[in-house]
Amino acid sequence: KAMKRAVFITGLKSRVFNGNLFNKNYYEGQVIRRNKKKWLVHIDGKQKNIVHLFPMIKARGAVNVVTYFPGNKISAIKKGQPLYFQVANASGTMDRLIGKVKEIGVYPVNLHGNNVYEVVCQATSKENLKYGMEGNATIITGKSTYFEYFKQKL
């Protein structure tokens, strides 16, 4: 039994700095070093003086994959279940990430007018991943043999 949902990659932890305090010459996509770590600069579109620093995905080795499930499906998901995340790449094929369920929301959140539960999974990183990429995730909630599957269908 597999559940599929559209999901996206989020920043593991971002740090917010006021650009006026540190450097007025930051630009979008710039890679900087702070405290012996590499950070990716994102400038807030609404407030030009706010700078978000995201950790480099390649340096982390793992990414958080966030997906949302309706209330009638969330009871089948448990911590530690395997996750398979597929995201399209430039060559037209799909990159596949493998991970596990790390956190399950305890209360519903409102997303586009629907009450859904947030599920956070941790997966291994690939070379060409970027923050905000979308794809399809599959969480395996149970296994059965072909005989048992056909027996249930009859």
DRENSEGU-576463 format. One record per atom (N, C-alpha, C): residue in three letters; atom name; x, z, y. Coordinates in steps of 0.1 Angstrom, whole numbers, plus 2048, in hexadecimal, padded with zeros to 3 digits. Layout:
<atoms>
[atom "ALA","CA",[X,Z,Y]]
...
</atoms>
This chain:
<atoms>
[atom "LYS","N",[808,800,7F4]]
[atom "LYS","CA",[800,800,800]]
[atom "LYS","C",[809,800,80C]]
[atom "ALA","N",[807,7F6,815]]
[atom "ALA","CA",[810,7F5,821]]
[atom "ALA","C",[807,7F5,82D]]
[atom "MET","N",[80B,7FB,837]]
[atom "MET","CA",[804,7FA,844]]
[atom "MET","C",[80D,7F3,84E]]
[atom "LYS","N",[807,7E9,854]]
[atom "LYS","CA",[80F,7E1,85E]]
[atom "LYS","C",[809,7E3,86C]]
[atom "ARG","N",[812,7E4,876]]
[atom "ARG","CA",[80E,7E6,884]]
[atom "ARG","C",[819,7DF,88C]]
[atom "ALA","N",[815,7DB,898]]
[atom "ALA","CA",[81E,7D6,8A2]]
[atom "ALA","C",[825,7E2,8A8]]
[atom "VAL","N",[832,7E2,8AA]]
[atom "VAL","CA",[839,7ED,8AF]]
[atom "VAL","C",[843,7E8,8B9]]
[atom "PHE","N",[84A,7F1,8C0]]
[atom "PHE","CA",[855,7EE,8C9]]
[atom "PHE","C",[860,7F8,8C8]]
[atom "ILE","N",[86C,7F4,8CC]]
[atom "ILE","CA",[877,7FD,8CC]]
[atom "ILE","C",[878,804,8DA]]
[atom "THR","N",[87A,811,8D9]]
[atom "THR","CA",[87B,818,8E6]]
[atom "THR","C",[889,81E,8E7]]
[atom "GLY","N",[88C,823,8F3]]
[atom "GLY","CA",[899,829,8F5]]
[atom "GLY","C",[899,837,8EE]]
[atom "LEU","N",[8A4,83A,8E9]]
[atom "LEU","CA",[8A5,847,8E2]]
[atom "LEU","C",[8A4,852,8EC]]
[atom "LYS","N",[8AC,852,8F6]]
[atom "LYS","CA",[8AB,85B,902]]
[atom "LYS","C",[8B1,854,90E]]
[atom "SER","N",[8A9,854,918]]
[atom "SER","CA",[8AE,84E,925]]
[atom "SER","C",[8B1,859,92F]]
[atom "ARG","N",[8BA,857,938]]
[atom "ARG","CA",[8BD,860,942]]
[atom "ARG","C",[8B9,859,950]]
[atom "VAL","N",[8B3,861,958]]
[atom "VAL","CA",[8AF,85B,965]]
[atom "VAL","C",[8B8,861,970]]
[atom "PHE","N",[8BD,858,978]]
[atom "PHE","CA",[8C6,85C,983]]
[atom "PHE","C",[8C1,856,990]]
[atom "ASN","N",[8C2,85D,99B]]
[atom "ASN","CA",[8C0,857,9A8]]
[atom "ASN","C",[8CC,84F,9AB]]
[atom "GLY","N",[8CA,842,9AD]]
[atom "GLY","CA",[8D5,838,9AF]]
[atom "GLY","C",[8DD,83B,9BC]]
[atom "ASN","N",[8D7,842,9C6]]
[atom "ASN","CA",[8DE,845,9D2]]
[atom "ASN","C",[8E9,850,9D0]]
[atom "LEU","N",[8E7,858,9C6]]
[atom "LEU","CA",[8F1,863,9C4]]
[atom "LEU","C",[8FE,85E,9BD]]
[atom "PHE","N",[8FD,854,9B5]]
[atom "PHE","CA",[908,850,9AD]]
[atom "PHE","C",[90F,843,9B1]]
[atom "ASN","N",[907,838,9B2]]
[atom "ASN","CA",[90D,82B,9B6]]
[atom "ASN","C",[901,822,9BA]]
[atom "LYS","N",[902,81C,9C6]]
[atom "LYS","CA",[8F8,813,9CB]]
[atom "LYS","C",[8F9,805,9C5]]
[atom "ASN","N",[904,803,9BE]]
[atom "ASN","CA",[906,7F5,9B9]]
[atom "ASN","C",[903,7F3,9AA]]
[atom "TYR","N",[8FA,7FB,9A5]]
[atom "TYR","CA",[8F5,7F8,997]]
[atom "TYR","C",[8ED,7EC,997]]
[atom "TYR","N",[8ED,7E4,98C]]
[atom "TYR","CA",[8E4,7D9,98B]]
[atom "TYR","C",[8DE,7D9,97D]]
[atom "GLU","N",[8D3,7D3,97B]]
[atom "GLU","CA",[8CC,7D2,96E]]
[atom "GLU","C",[8D4,7CD,963]]
[atom "GLY","N",[8D5,7D4,958]]
[atom "GLY","CA",[8DC,7CF,94C]]
[atom "GLY","C",[8EB,7D3,94C]]
[atom "GLN","N",[8F0,7DA,956]]
[atom "GLN","CA",[8FE,7DD,957]]
[atom "GLN","C",[901,7E8,94D]]
[atom "VAL","N",[90D,7E7,947]]
[atom "VAL","CA",[911,7F1,93D]]
[atom "VAL","C",[91B,7FA,944]]
[atom "ILE","N",[919,807,945]]
[atom "ILE","CA",[922,810,94B]]
[atom "ILE","C",[926,81B,942]]
[atom "ARG","N",[931,822,945]]
[atom "ARG","CA",[936,82E,93D]]
[atom "ARG","C",[933,83A,945]]
[atom "ARG","N",[92D,844,93E]]
[atom "ARG","CA",[92B,851,944]]
[atom "ARG","C",[92D,85B,939]]
[atom "ASN","N",[935,865,93B]]
[atom "ASN","CA",[938,870,931]]
[atom "ASN","C",[93C,86A,924]]
[atom "LYS","N",[945,860,925]]
[atom "LYS","CA",[94B,85A,919]]
[atom "LYS","C",[941,852,910]]
[atom "LYS","N",[936,84F,916]]
[atom "LYS","CA",[92C,847,90E]]
[atom "LYS","C",[928,83B,916]]
[atom "LYS","N",[924,830,90F]]
[atom "LYS","CA",[91F,824,916]]
[atom "LYS","C",[910,825,918]]
[atom "TRP","N",[90C,821,924]]
[atom "TRP","CA",[8FE,821,928]]
[atom "TRP","C",[8FA,814,92E]]
[atom "LEU","N",[8ED,810,92C]]
[atom "LEU","CA",[8E8,803,931]]
[atom "LEU","C",[8DF,807,93D]]
[atom "VAL","N",[8E1,800,948]]
[atom "VAL","CA",[8DA,803,955]]
[atom "VAL","C",[8CD,7FC,955]]
[atom "HIS","N",[8C2,803,958]]
[atom "HIS","CA",[8B5,7FD,95B]]
[atom "HIS","C",[8B0,802,968]]
[atom "ILE","N",[8AD,7F9,972]]
[atom "ILE","CA",[8A9,7FD,97F]]
[atom "ILE","C",[89A,7FD,97F]]
[atom "ASP","N",[893,808,983]]
[atom "ASP","CA",[885,809,984]]
[atom "ASP","C",[87F,7FF,98E]]
[atom "GLY","N",[876,7F6,989]]
[atom "GLY","CA",[870,7EC,992]]
[atom "GLY","C",[868,7F2,99E]]
[atom "LYS","N",[862,7FD,99C]]
[atom "LYS","CA",[85A,803,9A6]]
[atom "LYS","C",[862,80A,9B1]]
[atom "GLN","N",[86C,811,9AD]]
[atom "GLN","CA",[875,819,9B6]]
[atom "GLN","C",[883,814,9B4]]
[atom "LYS","N",[888,80D,9BD]]
[atom "LYS","CA",[896,807,9BC]]
[atom "LYS","C",[8A1,811,9BB]]
[atom "ASN","N",[89E,81D,9C0]]
[atom "ASN","CA",[8A9,827,9C0]]
[atom "ASN","C",[8AA,82F,9B3]]
[atom "ILE","N",[8A1,82C,9AA]]
[atom "ILE","CA",[8A1,834,99D]]
[atom "ILE","C",[8A8,82B,992]]
[atom "VAL","N",[8B2,831,98C]]
[atom "VAL","CA",[8B9,82A,981]]
[atom "VAL","C",[8B7,831,974]]
[atom "HIS","N",[8B4,829,96A]]
[atom "HIS","CA",[8B2,82F,95C]]
[atom "HIS","C",[8BF,82A,954]]
[atom "LEU","N",[8C5,834,94D]]
[atom "LEU","CA",[8D0,831,945]]
[atom "LEU","C",[8CC,832,936]]
[atom "PHE","N",[8CD,827,92E]]
[atom "PHE","CA",[8C9,828,920]]
[atom "PHE","C",[8D6,827,918]]
[atom "PRO","N",[8D6,82E,90D]]
[atom "PRO","CA",[8E2,82D,904]]
[atom "PRO","C",[8E3,81F,8FE]]
[atom "MET","N",[8EF,81B,8FC]]
[atom "MET","CA",[8F1,80E,8F6]]
[atom "MET","C",[8EC,80E,8E7]]
[atom "ILE","N",[8E4,805,8E3]]
[atom "ILE","CA",[8DE,805,8D6]]
[atom "ILE","C",[8E9,803,8CB]]
[atom "LYS","N",[8F3,7FB,8CE]]
[atom "LYS","CA",[8FE,7F9,8C4]]
[atom "LYS","C",[906,805,8C2]]
[atom "ALA","N",[908,80D,8CC]]
[atom "ALA","CA",[910,819,8CB]]
[atom "ALA","C",[908,824,8C3]]
[atom "ARG","N",[8FB,824,8C3]]
[atom "ARG","CA",[8F3,82E,8BD]]
[atom "ARG","C",[8F3,82D,8AE]]
[atom "GLY","N",[8F1,820,8A9]]
[atom "GLY","CA",[8F0,81E,89B]]
[atom "GLY","C",[8E2,81F,895]]
[atom "ALA","N",[8D9,826,89D]]
[atom "ALA","CA",[8CB,828,899]]
[atom "ALA","C",[8C2,826,8A5]]
[atom "VAL","N",[8B6,821,8A2]]
[atom "VAL","CA",[8AC,820,8AD]]
[atom "VAL","C",[89F,826,8A9]]
[atom "ASN","N",[897,82A,8B2]]
[atom "ASN","CA",[889,82F,8B0]]
[atom "ASN","C",[880,823,8B0]]
[atom "VAL","N",[877,822,8A6]]
[atom "VAL","CA",[86D,818,8A6]]
[atom "VAL","C",[860,820,8A8]]
[atom "VAL","N",[858,81D,8B2]]
[atom "VAL","CA",[84B,824,8B5]]
[atom "VAL","C",[840,81B,8B1]]
[atom "THR","N",[836,820,8AA]]
[atom "THR","CA",[82A,818,8A6]]
[atom "THR","C",[81E,821,8A7]]
[atom "TYR","N",[813,81B,8A8]]
[atom "TYR","CA",[806,823,8AA]]
[atom "TYR","C",[7FC,81F,89F]]
[atom "PHE","N",[7F6,82A,89A]]
[atom "PHE","CA",[7EC,828,88F]]
[atom "PHE","C",[7DF,82E,893]]
[atom "PRO","N",[7D3,828,88E]]
[atom "PRO","CA",[7C6,82F,891]]
[atom "PRO","C",[7C5,83B,888]]
[atom "GLY","N",[7BB,843,88C]]
[atom "GLY","CA",[7B9,850,885]]
[atom "GLY","C",[7B5,84F,876]]
[atom "ASN","N",[7AF,844,872]]
[atom "ASN","CA",[7AB,842,864]]
[atom "ASN","C",[7B7,83E,85B]]
[atom "LYS","N",[7C3,83B,861]]
[atom "LYS","CA",[7CF,837,859]]
[atom "LYS","C",[7DA,841,85A]]
[atom "ILE","N",[7D9,84A,863]]
[atom "ILE","CA",[7E4,853,866]]
[atom "ILE","C",[7E6,85D,85A]]
[atom "SER","N",[7DC,860,853]]
[atom "SER","CA",[7DD,86A,849]]
[atom "SER","C",[7E5,866,83D]]
[atom "ALA","N",[7E7,859,83B]]
[atom "ALA","CA",[7EF,853,830]]
[atom "ALA","C",[7FE,853,833]]
[atom "ILE","N",[802,856,840]]
[atom "ILE","CA",[810,855,844]]
[atom "ILE","C",[816,863,843]]
[atom "LYS","N",[822,864,83D]]
[atom "LYS","CA",[829,871,83C]]
[atom "LYS","C",[837,86F,841]]
[atom "LYS","N",[83E,87A,845]]
[atom "LYS","CA",[84C,879,849]]
[atom "LYS","C",[854,875,83D]]
[atom "GLY","N",[85E,86D,840]]
[atom "GLY","CA",[868,868,836]]
[atom "GLY","C",[864,85B,82F]]
[atom "GLN","N",[858,856,831]]
[atom "GLN","CA",[853,84A,82B]]
[atom "GLN","C",[85C,83E,830]]
[atom "PRO","N",[85E,834,828]]
[atom "PRO","CA",[867,829,82D]]
[atom "PRO","C",[860,820,837]]
[atom "LEU","N",[867,81B,840]]
[atom "LEU","CA",[862,811,84A]]
[atom "LEU","C",[86A,805,849]]
[atom "TYR","N",[863,7F9,84A]]
[atom "TYR","CA",[86A,7EC,84B]]
[atom "TYR","C",[865,7E6,858]]
[atom "PHE","N",[86E,7E3,861]]
[atom "PHE","CA",[86B,7DE,86E]]
[atom "PHE","C",[871,7D0,86F]]
[atom "GLN","N",[868,7C6,872]]
[atom "GLN","CA",[86D,7B8,874]]
[atom "GLN","C",[86B,7B4,882]]
[atom "VAL","N",[876,7AE,888]]
[atom "VAL","CA",[876,7A9,895]]
[atom "VAL","C",[87C,79B,895]]
[atom "ALA","N",[876,792,89D]]
[atom "ALA","CA",[87A,784,89E]]
[atom "ALA","C",[888,784,8A5]]
[atom "ASN","N",[890,77A,8A1]]
[atom "ASN","CA",[89D,779,8A8]]
[atom "ASN","C",[89E,76A,8AE]]
[atom "ALA","N",[8A8,767,8B4]]
[atom "ALA","CA",[8AA,75A,8BB]]
[atom "ALA","C",[8AA,74E,8B2]]
[atom "SER","N",[8AE,750,8A5]]
[atom "SER","CA",[8AE,744,89C]]
[atom "SER","C",[8A1,742,895]]
[atom "GLY","N",[897,749,899]]
[atom "GLY","CA",[88A,747,893]]
[atom "GLY","C",[887,74F,886]]
[atom "THR","N",[890,756,881]]
[atom "THR","CA",[88E,75E,876]]
[atom "THR","C",[88B,76D,87A]]
[atom "MET","N",[889,775,870]]
[atom "MET","CA",[886,783,873]]
[atom "MET","C",[892,78C,86F]]
[atom "ASP","N",[895,795,878]]
[atom "ASP","CA",[89F,7A0,875]]
[atom "ASP","C",[897,7AB,86F]]
[atom "ARG","N",[89C,7B2,865]]
[atom "ARG","CA",[895,7BD,85F]]
[atom "ARG","C",[89D,7CA,860]]
[atom "LEU","N",[896,7D4,865]]
[atom "LEU","CA",[89C,7E1,866]]
[atom "LEU","C",[895,7EA,85C]]
[atom "ILE","N",[89D,7F3,856]]
[atom "ILE","CA",[898,7FC,84C]]
[atom "ILE","C",[89A,80A,851]]
[atom "GLY","N",[88F,813,850]]
[atom "GLY","CA",[890,820,855]]
[atom "GLY","C",[886,829,84E]]
[atom "LYS","N",[884,835,855]]
[atom "LYS","CA",[87B,83F,84F]]
[atom "LYS","C",[872,845,85A]]
[atom "VAL","N",[866,849,857]]
[atom "VAL","CA",[85E,850,860]]
[atom "VAL","C",[864,85D,864]]
[atom "LYS","N",[865,860,871]]
[atom "LYS","CA",[86C,86C,876]]
[atom "LYS","C",[862,875,87C]]
[atom "GLU","N",[858,870,884]]
[atom "GLU","CA",[84E,879,88A]]
[atom "GLU","C",[840,873,88A]]
[atom "ILE","N",[836,87B,888]]
[atom "ILE","CA",[828,876,888]]
[atom "ILE","C",[821,87E,893]]
[atom "GLY","N",[81A,877,89C]]
[atom "GLY","CA",[812,87E,8A6]]
[atom "GLY","C",[808,887,8A1]]
[atom "VAL","N",[806,893,8A8]]
[atom "VAL","CA",[7FC,89D,8A3]]
[atom "VAL","C",[7EF,89B,8AA]]
[atom "TYR","N",[7EF,894,8B5]]
[atom "TYR","CA",[7E2,891,8BC]]
[atom "TYR","C",[7E2,883,8C0]]
[atom "PRO","N",[7D6,87D,8C2]]
[atom "PRO","CA",[7D5,86F,8C6]]
[atom "PRO","C",[7D9,86D,8D5]]
[atom "VAL","N",[7DE,861,8D8]]
[atom "VAL","CA",[7E1,85D,8E5]]
[atom "VAL","C",[7D8,851,8E8]]
[atom "ASN","N",[7D5,84E,8F5]]
[atom "ASN","CA",[7CD,843,8F9]]
[atom "ASN","C",[7D6,837,8FC]]
[atom "LEU","N",[7D4,82C,8F4]]
[atom "LEU","CA",[7DC,820,8F6]]
[atom "LEU","C",[7D3,814,8F7]]
[atom "HIS","N",[7D2,80F,903]]
[atom "HIS","CA",[7C9,803,905]]
[atom "HIS","C",[7BB,806,901]]
[atom "GLY","N",[7B6,812,904]]
[atom "GLY","CA",[7A8,816,902]]
[atom "GLY","C",[7A5,81B,8F3]]
[atom "ASN","N",[7AF,81B,8EB]]
[atom "ASN","CA",[7AE,820,8DD]]
[atom "ASN","C",[7B5,82D,8DB]]
[atom "ASN","N",[7AF,836,8D3]]
[atom "ASN","CA",[7B6,842,8D0]]
[atom "ASN","C",[7BE,840,8C3]]
[atom "VAL","N",[7CC,841,8C4]]
[atom "VAL","CA",[7D5,83E,8B9]]
[atom "VAL","C",[7DF,849,8B8]]
[atom "TYR","N",[7E6,84A,8AD]]
[atom "TYR","CA",[7F0,854,8AB]]
[atom "TYR","C",[7FE,84D,8AB]]
[atom "GLU","N",[807,853,8B2]]
[atom "GLU","CA",[815,84E,8B3]]
[atom "GLU","C",[81D,852,8A7]]
[atom "VAL","N",[824,848,8A1]]
[atom "VAL","CA",[82D,84B,896]]
[atom "VAL","C",[83B,846,89A]]
[atom "VAL","N",[845,84F,89A]]
[atom "VAL","CA",[853,84B,89D]]
[atom "VAL","C",[85B,84A,891]]
[atom "CYS","N",[862,83F,88F]]
[atom "CYS","CA",[86A,83D,883]]
[atom "CYS","C",[879,83B,888]]
[atom "GLN","N",[882,83E,880]]
[atom "GLN","CA",[890,83C,883]]
[atom "GLN","C",[895,831,87A]]
[atom "ALA","N",[89B,827,87F]]
[atom "ALA","CA",[8A0,81C,877]]
[atom "ALA","C",[8AF,819,87B]]
[atom "THR","N",[8B6,812,872]]
[atom "THR","CA",[8C4,80E,875]]
[atom "THR","C",[8C3,802,87F]]
[atom "SER","N",[8CD,801,887]]
[atom "SER","CA",[8CE,7F7,892]]
[atom "SER","C",[8D4,7EA,88D]]
[atom "LYS","N",[8D0,7DF,893]]
[atom "LYS","CA",[8D6,7D2,891]]
[atom "LYS","C",[8DD,7CE,89E]]
[atom "GLU","N",[8E4,7C3,89D]]
[atom "GLU","CA",[8ED,7BF,8A9]]
[atom "GLU","C",[8E5,7BA,8B5]]
[atom "ASN","N",[8DA,7B3,8B3]]
[atom "ASN","CA",[8D3,7AC,8BE]]
[atom "ASN","C",[8C7,7B4,8C3]]
[atom "LEU","N",[8C5,7C0,8C0]]
[atom "LEU","CA",[8BA,7C8,8C5]]
[atom "LEU","C",[8BB,7CB,8D3]]
[atom "LYS","N",[8AF,7CB,8DA]]
[atom "LYS","CA",[8AE,7CF,8E8]]
[atom "LYS","C",[8A3,7D8,8E9]]
[atom "TYR","N",[8A3,7E1,8F4]]
[atom "TYR","CA",[898,7EA,8F7]]
[atom "TYR","C",[88B,7E2,8F9]]
[atom "GLY","N",[880,7E7,8F4]]
[atom "GLY","CA",[873,7E0,8F7]]
[atom "GLY","C",[86F,7D5,8EE]]
[atom "MET","N",[878,7D1,8E4]]
[atom "MET","CA",[874,7C6,8DB]]
[atom "MET","C",[868,7CA,8D2]]
[atom "GLU","N",[860,7C0,8CF]]
[atom "GLU","CA",[854,7C3,8C7]]
[atom "GLU","C",[855,7BC,8BA]]
[atom "GLY","N",[84F,7C1,8B0]]
[atom "GLY","CA",[84F,7BB,8A2]]
[atom "GLY","C",[844,7C1,89A]]
[atom "ASN","N",[845,7BF,88D]]
[atom "ASN","CA",[83C,7C4,883]]
[atom "ASN","C",[843,7CF,87A]]
[atom "ALA","N",[83C,7DA,878]]
[atom "ALA","CA",[841,7E5,870]]
[atom "ALA","C",[838,7E7,864]]
[atom "THR","N",[83E,7EA,859]]
[atom "THR","CA",[837,7ED,84D]]
[atom "THR","C",[83C,7FA,848]]
[atom "ILE","N",[832,803,845]]
[atom "ILE","CA",[835,810,840]]
[atom "ILE","C",[82F,811,832]]
[atom "ILE","N",[837,813,828]]
[atom "ILE","CA",[832,814,81A]]
[atom "ILE","C",[82C,822,818]]
[atom "THR","N",[81F,822,816]]
[atom "THR","CA",[818,82F,814]]
[atom "THR","C",[815,833,805]]
[atom "GLY","N",[817,829,7FC]]
[atom "GLY","CA",[815,82C,7EE]]
[atom "GLY","C",[81A,820,7E6]]
[atom "LYS","N",[81C,822,7D9]]
[atom "LYS","CA",[820,818,7D0]]
[atom "LYS","C",[817,818,7C4]]
[atom "SER","N",[815,80C,7BF]]
[atom "SER","CA",[80D,80B,7B2]]
[atom "SER","C",[812,7FE,7AB]]
[atom "THR","N",[80F,7FE,79E]]
[atom "THR","CA",[812,7F2,796]]
[atom "THR","C",[808,7E7,798]]
[atom "TYR","N",[80B,7DB,794]]
[atom "TYR","CA",[802,7D0,794]]
[atom "TYR","C",[7F5,7D3,78C]]
[atom "PHE","N",[7F7,7D9,781]]
[atom "PHE","CA",[7EC,7DC,778]]
[atom "PHE","C",[7E2,7E6,77F]]
[atom "GLU","N",[7E8,7F1,785]]
[atom "GLU","CA",[7E0,7FA,78C]]
[atom "GLU","C",[7D9,7F4,798]]
[atom "TYR","N",[7DF,7EB,79F]]
[atom "TYR","CA",[7D9,7E4,7AB]]
[atom "TYR","C",[7CD,7DC,7A6]]
[atom "PHE","N",[7CF,7D4,79C]]
[atom "PHE","CA",[7C3,7CC,797]]
[atom "PHE","C",[7B8,7D4,791]]
[atom "LYS","N",[7BC,7DF,78B]]
[atom "LYS","CA",[7B2,7E8,785]]
[atom "LYS","C",[7A9,7EE,790]]
[atom "GLN","N",[7AF,7F2,79C]]
[atom "GLN","CA",[7A8,7F7,7A7]]
[atom "GLN","C",[79F,7ED,7AD]]
[atom "LYS","N",[7A3,7E0,7AD]]
[atom "LYS","CA",[79B,7D5,7B3]]
[atom "LYS","C",[78F,7D2,7AB]]
[atom "LEU","N",[78F,7D5,79E]]
[atom "LEU","CA",[784,7D2,795]]
[atom "LEU","C",[779,7DC,795]]
</atoms>
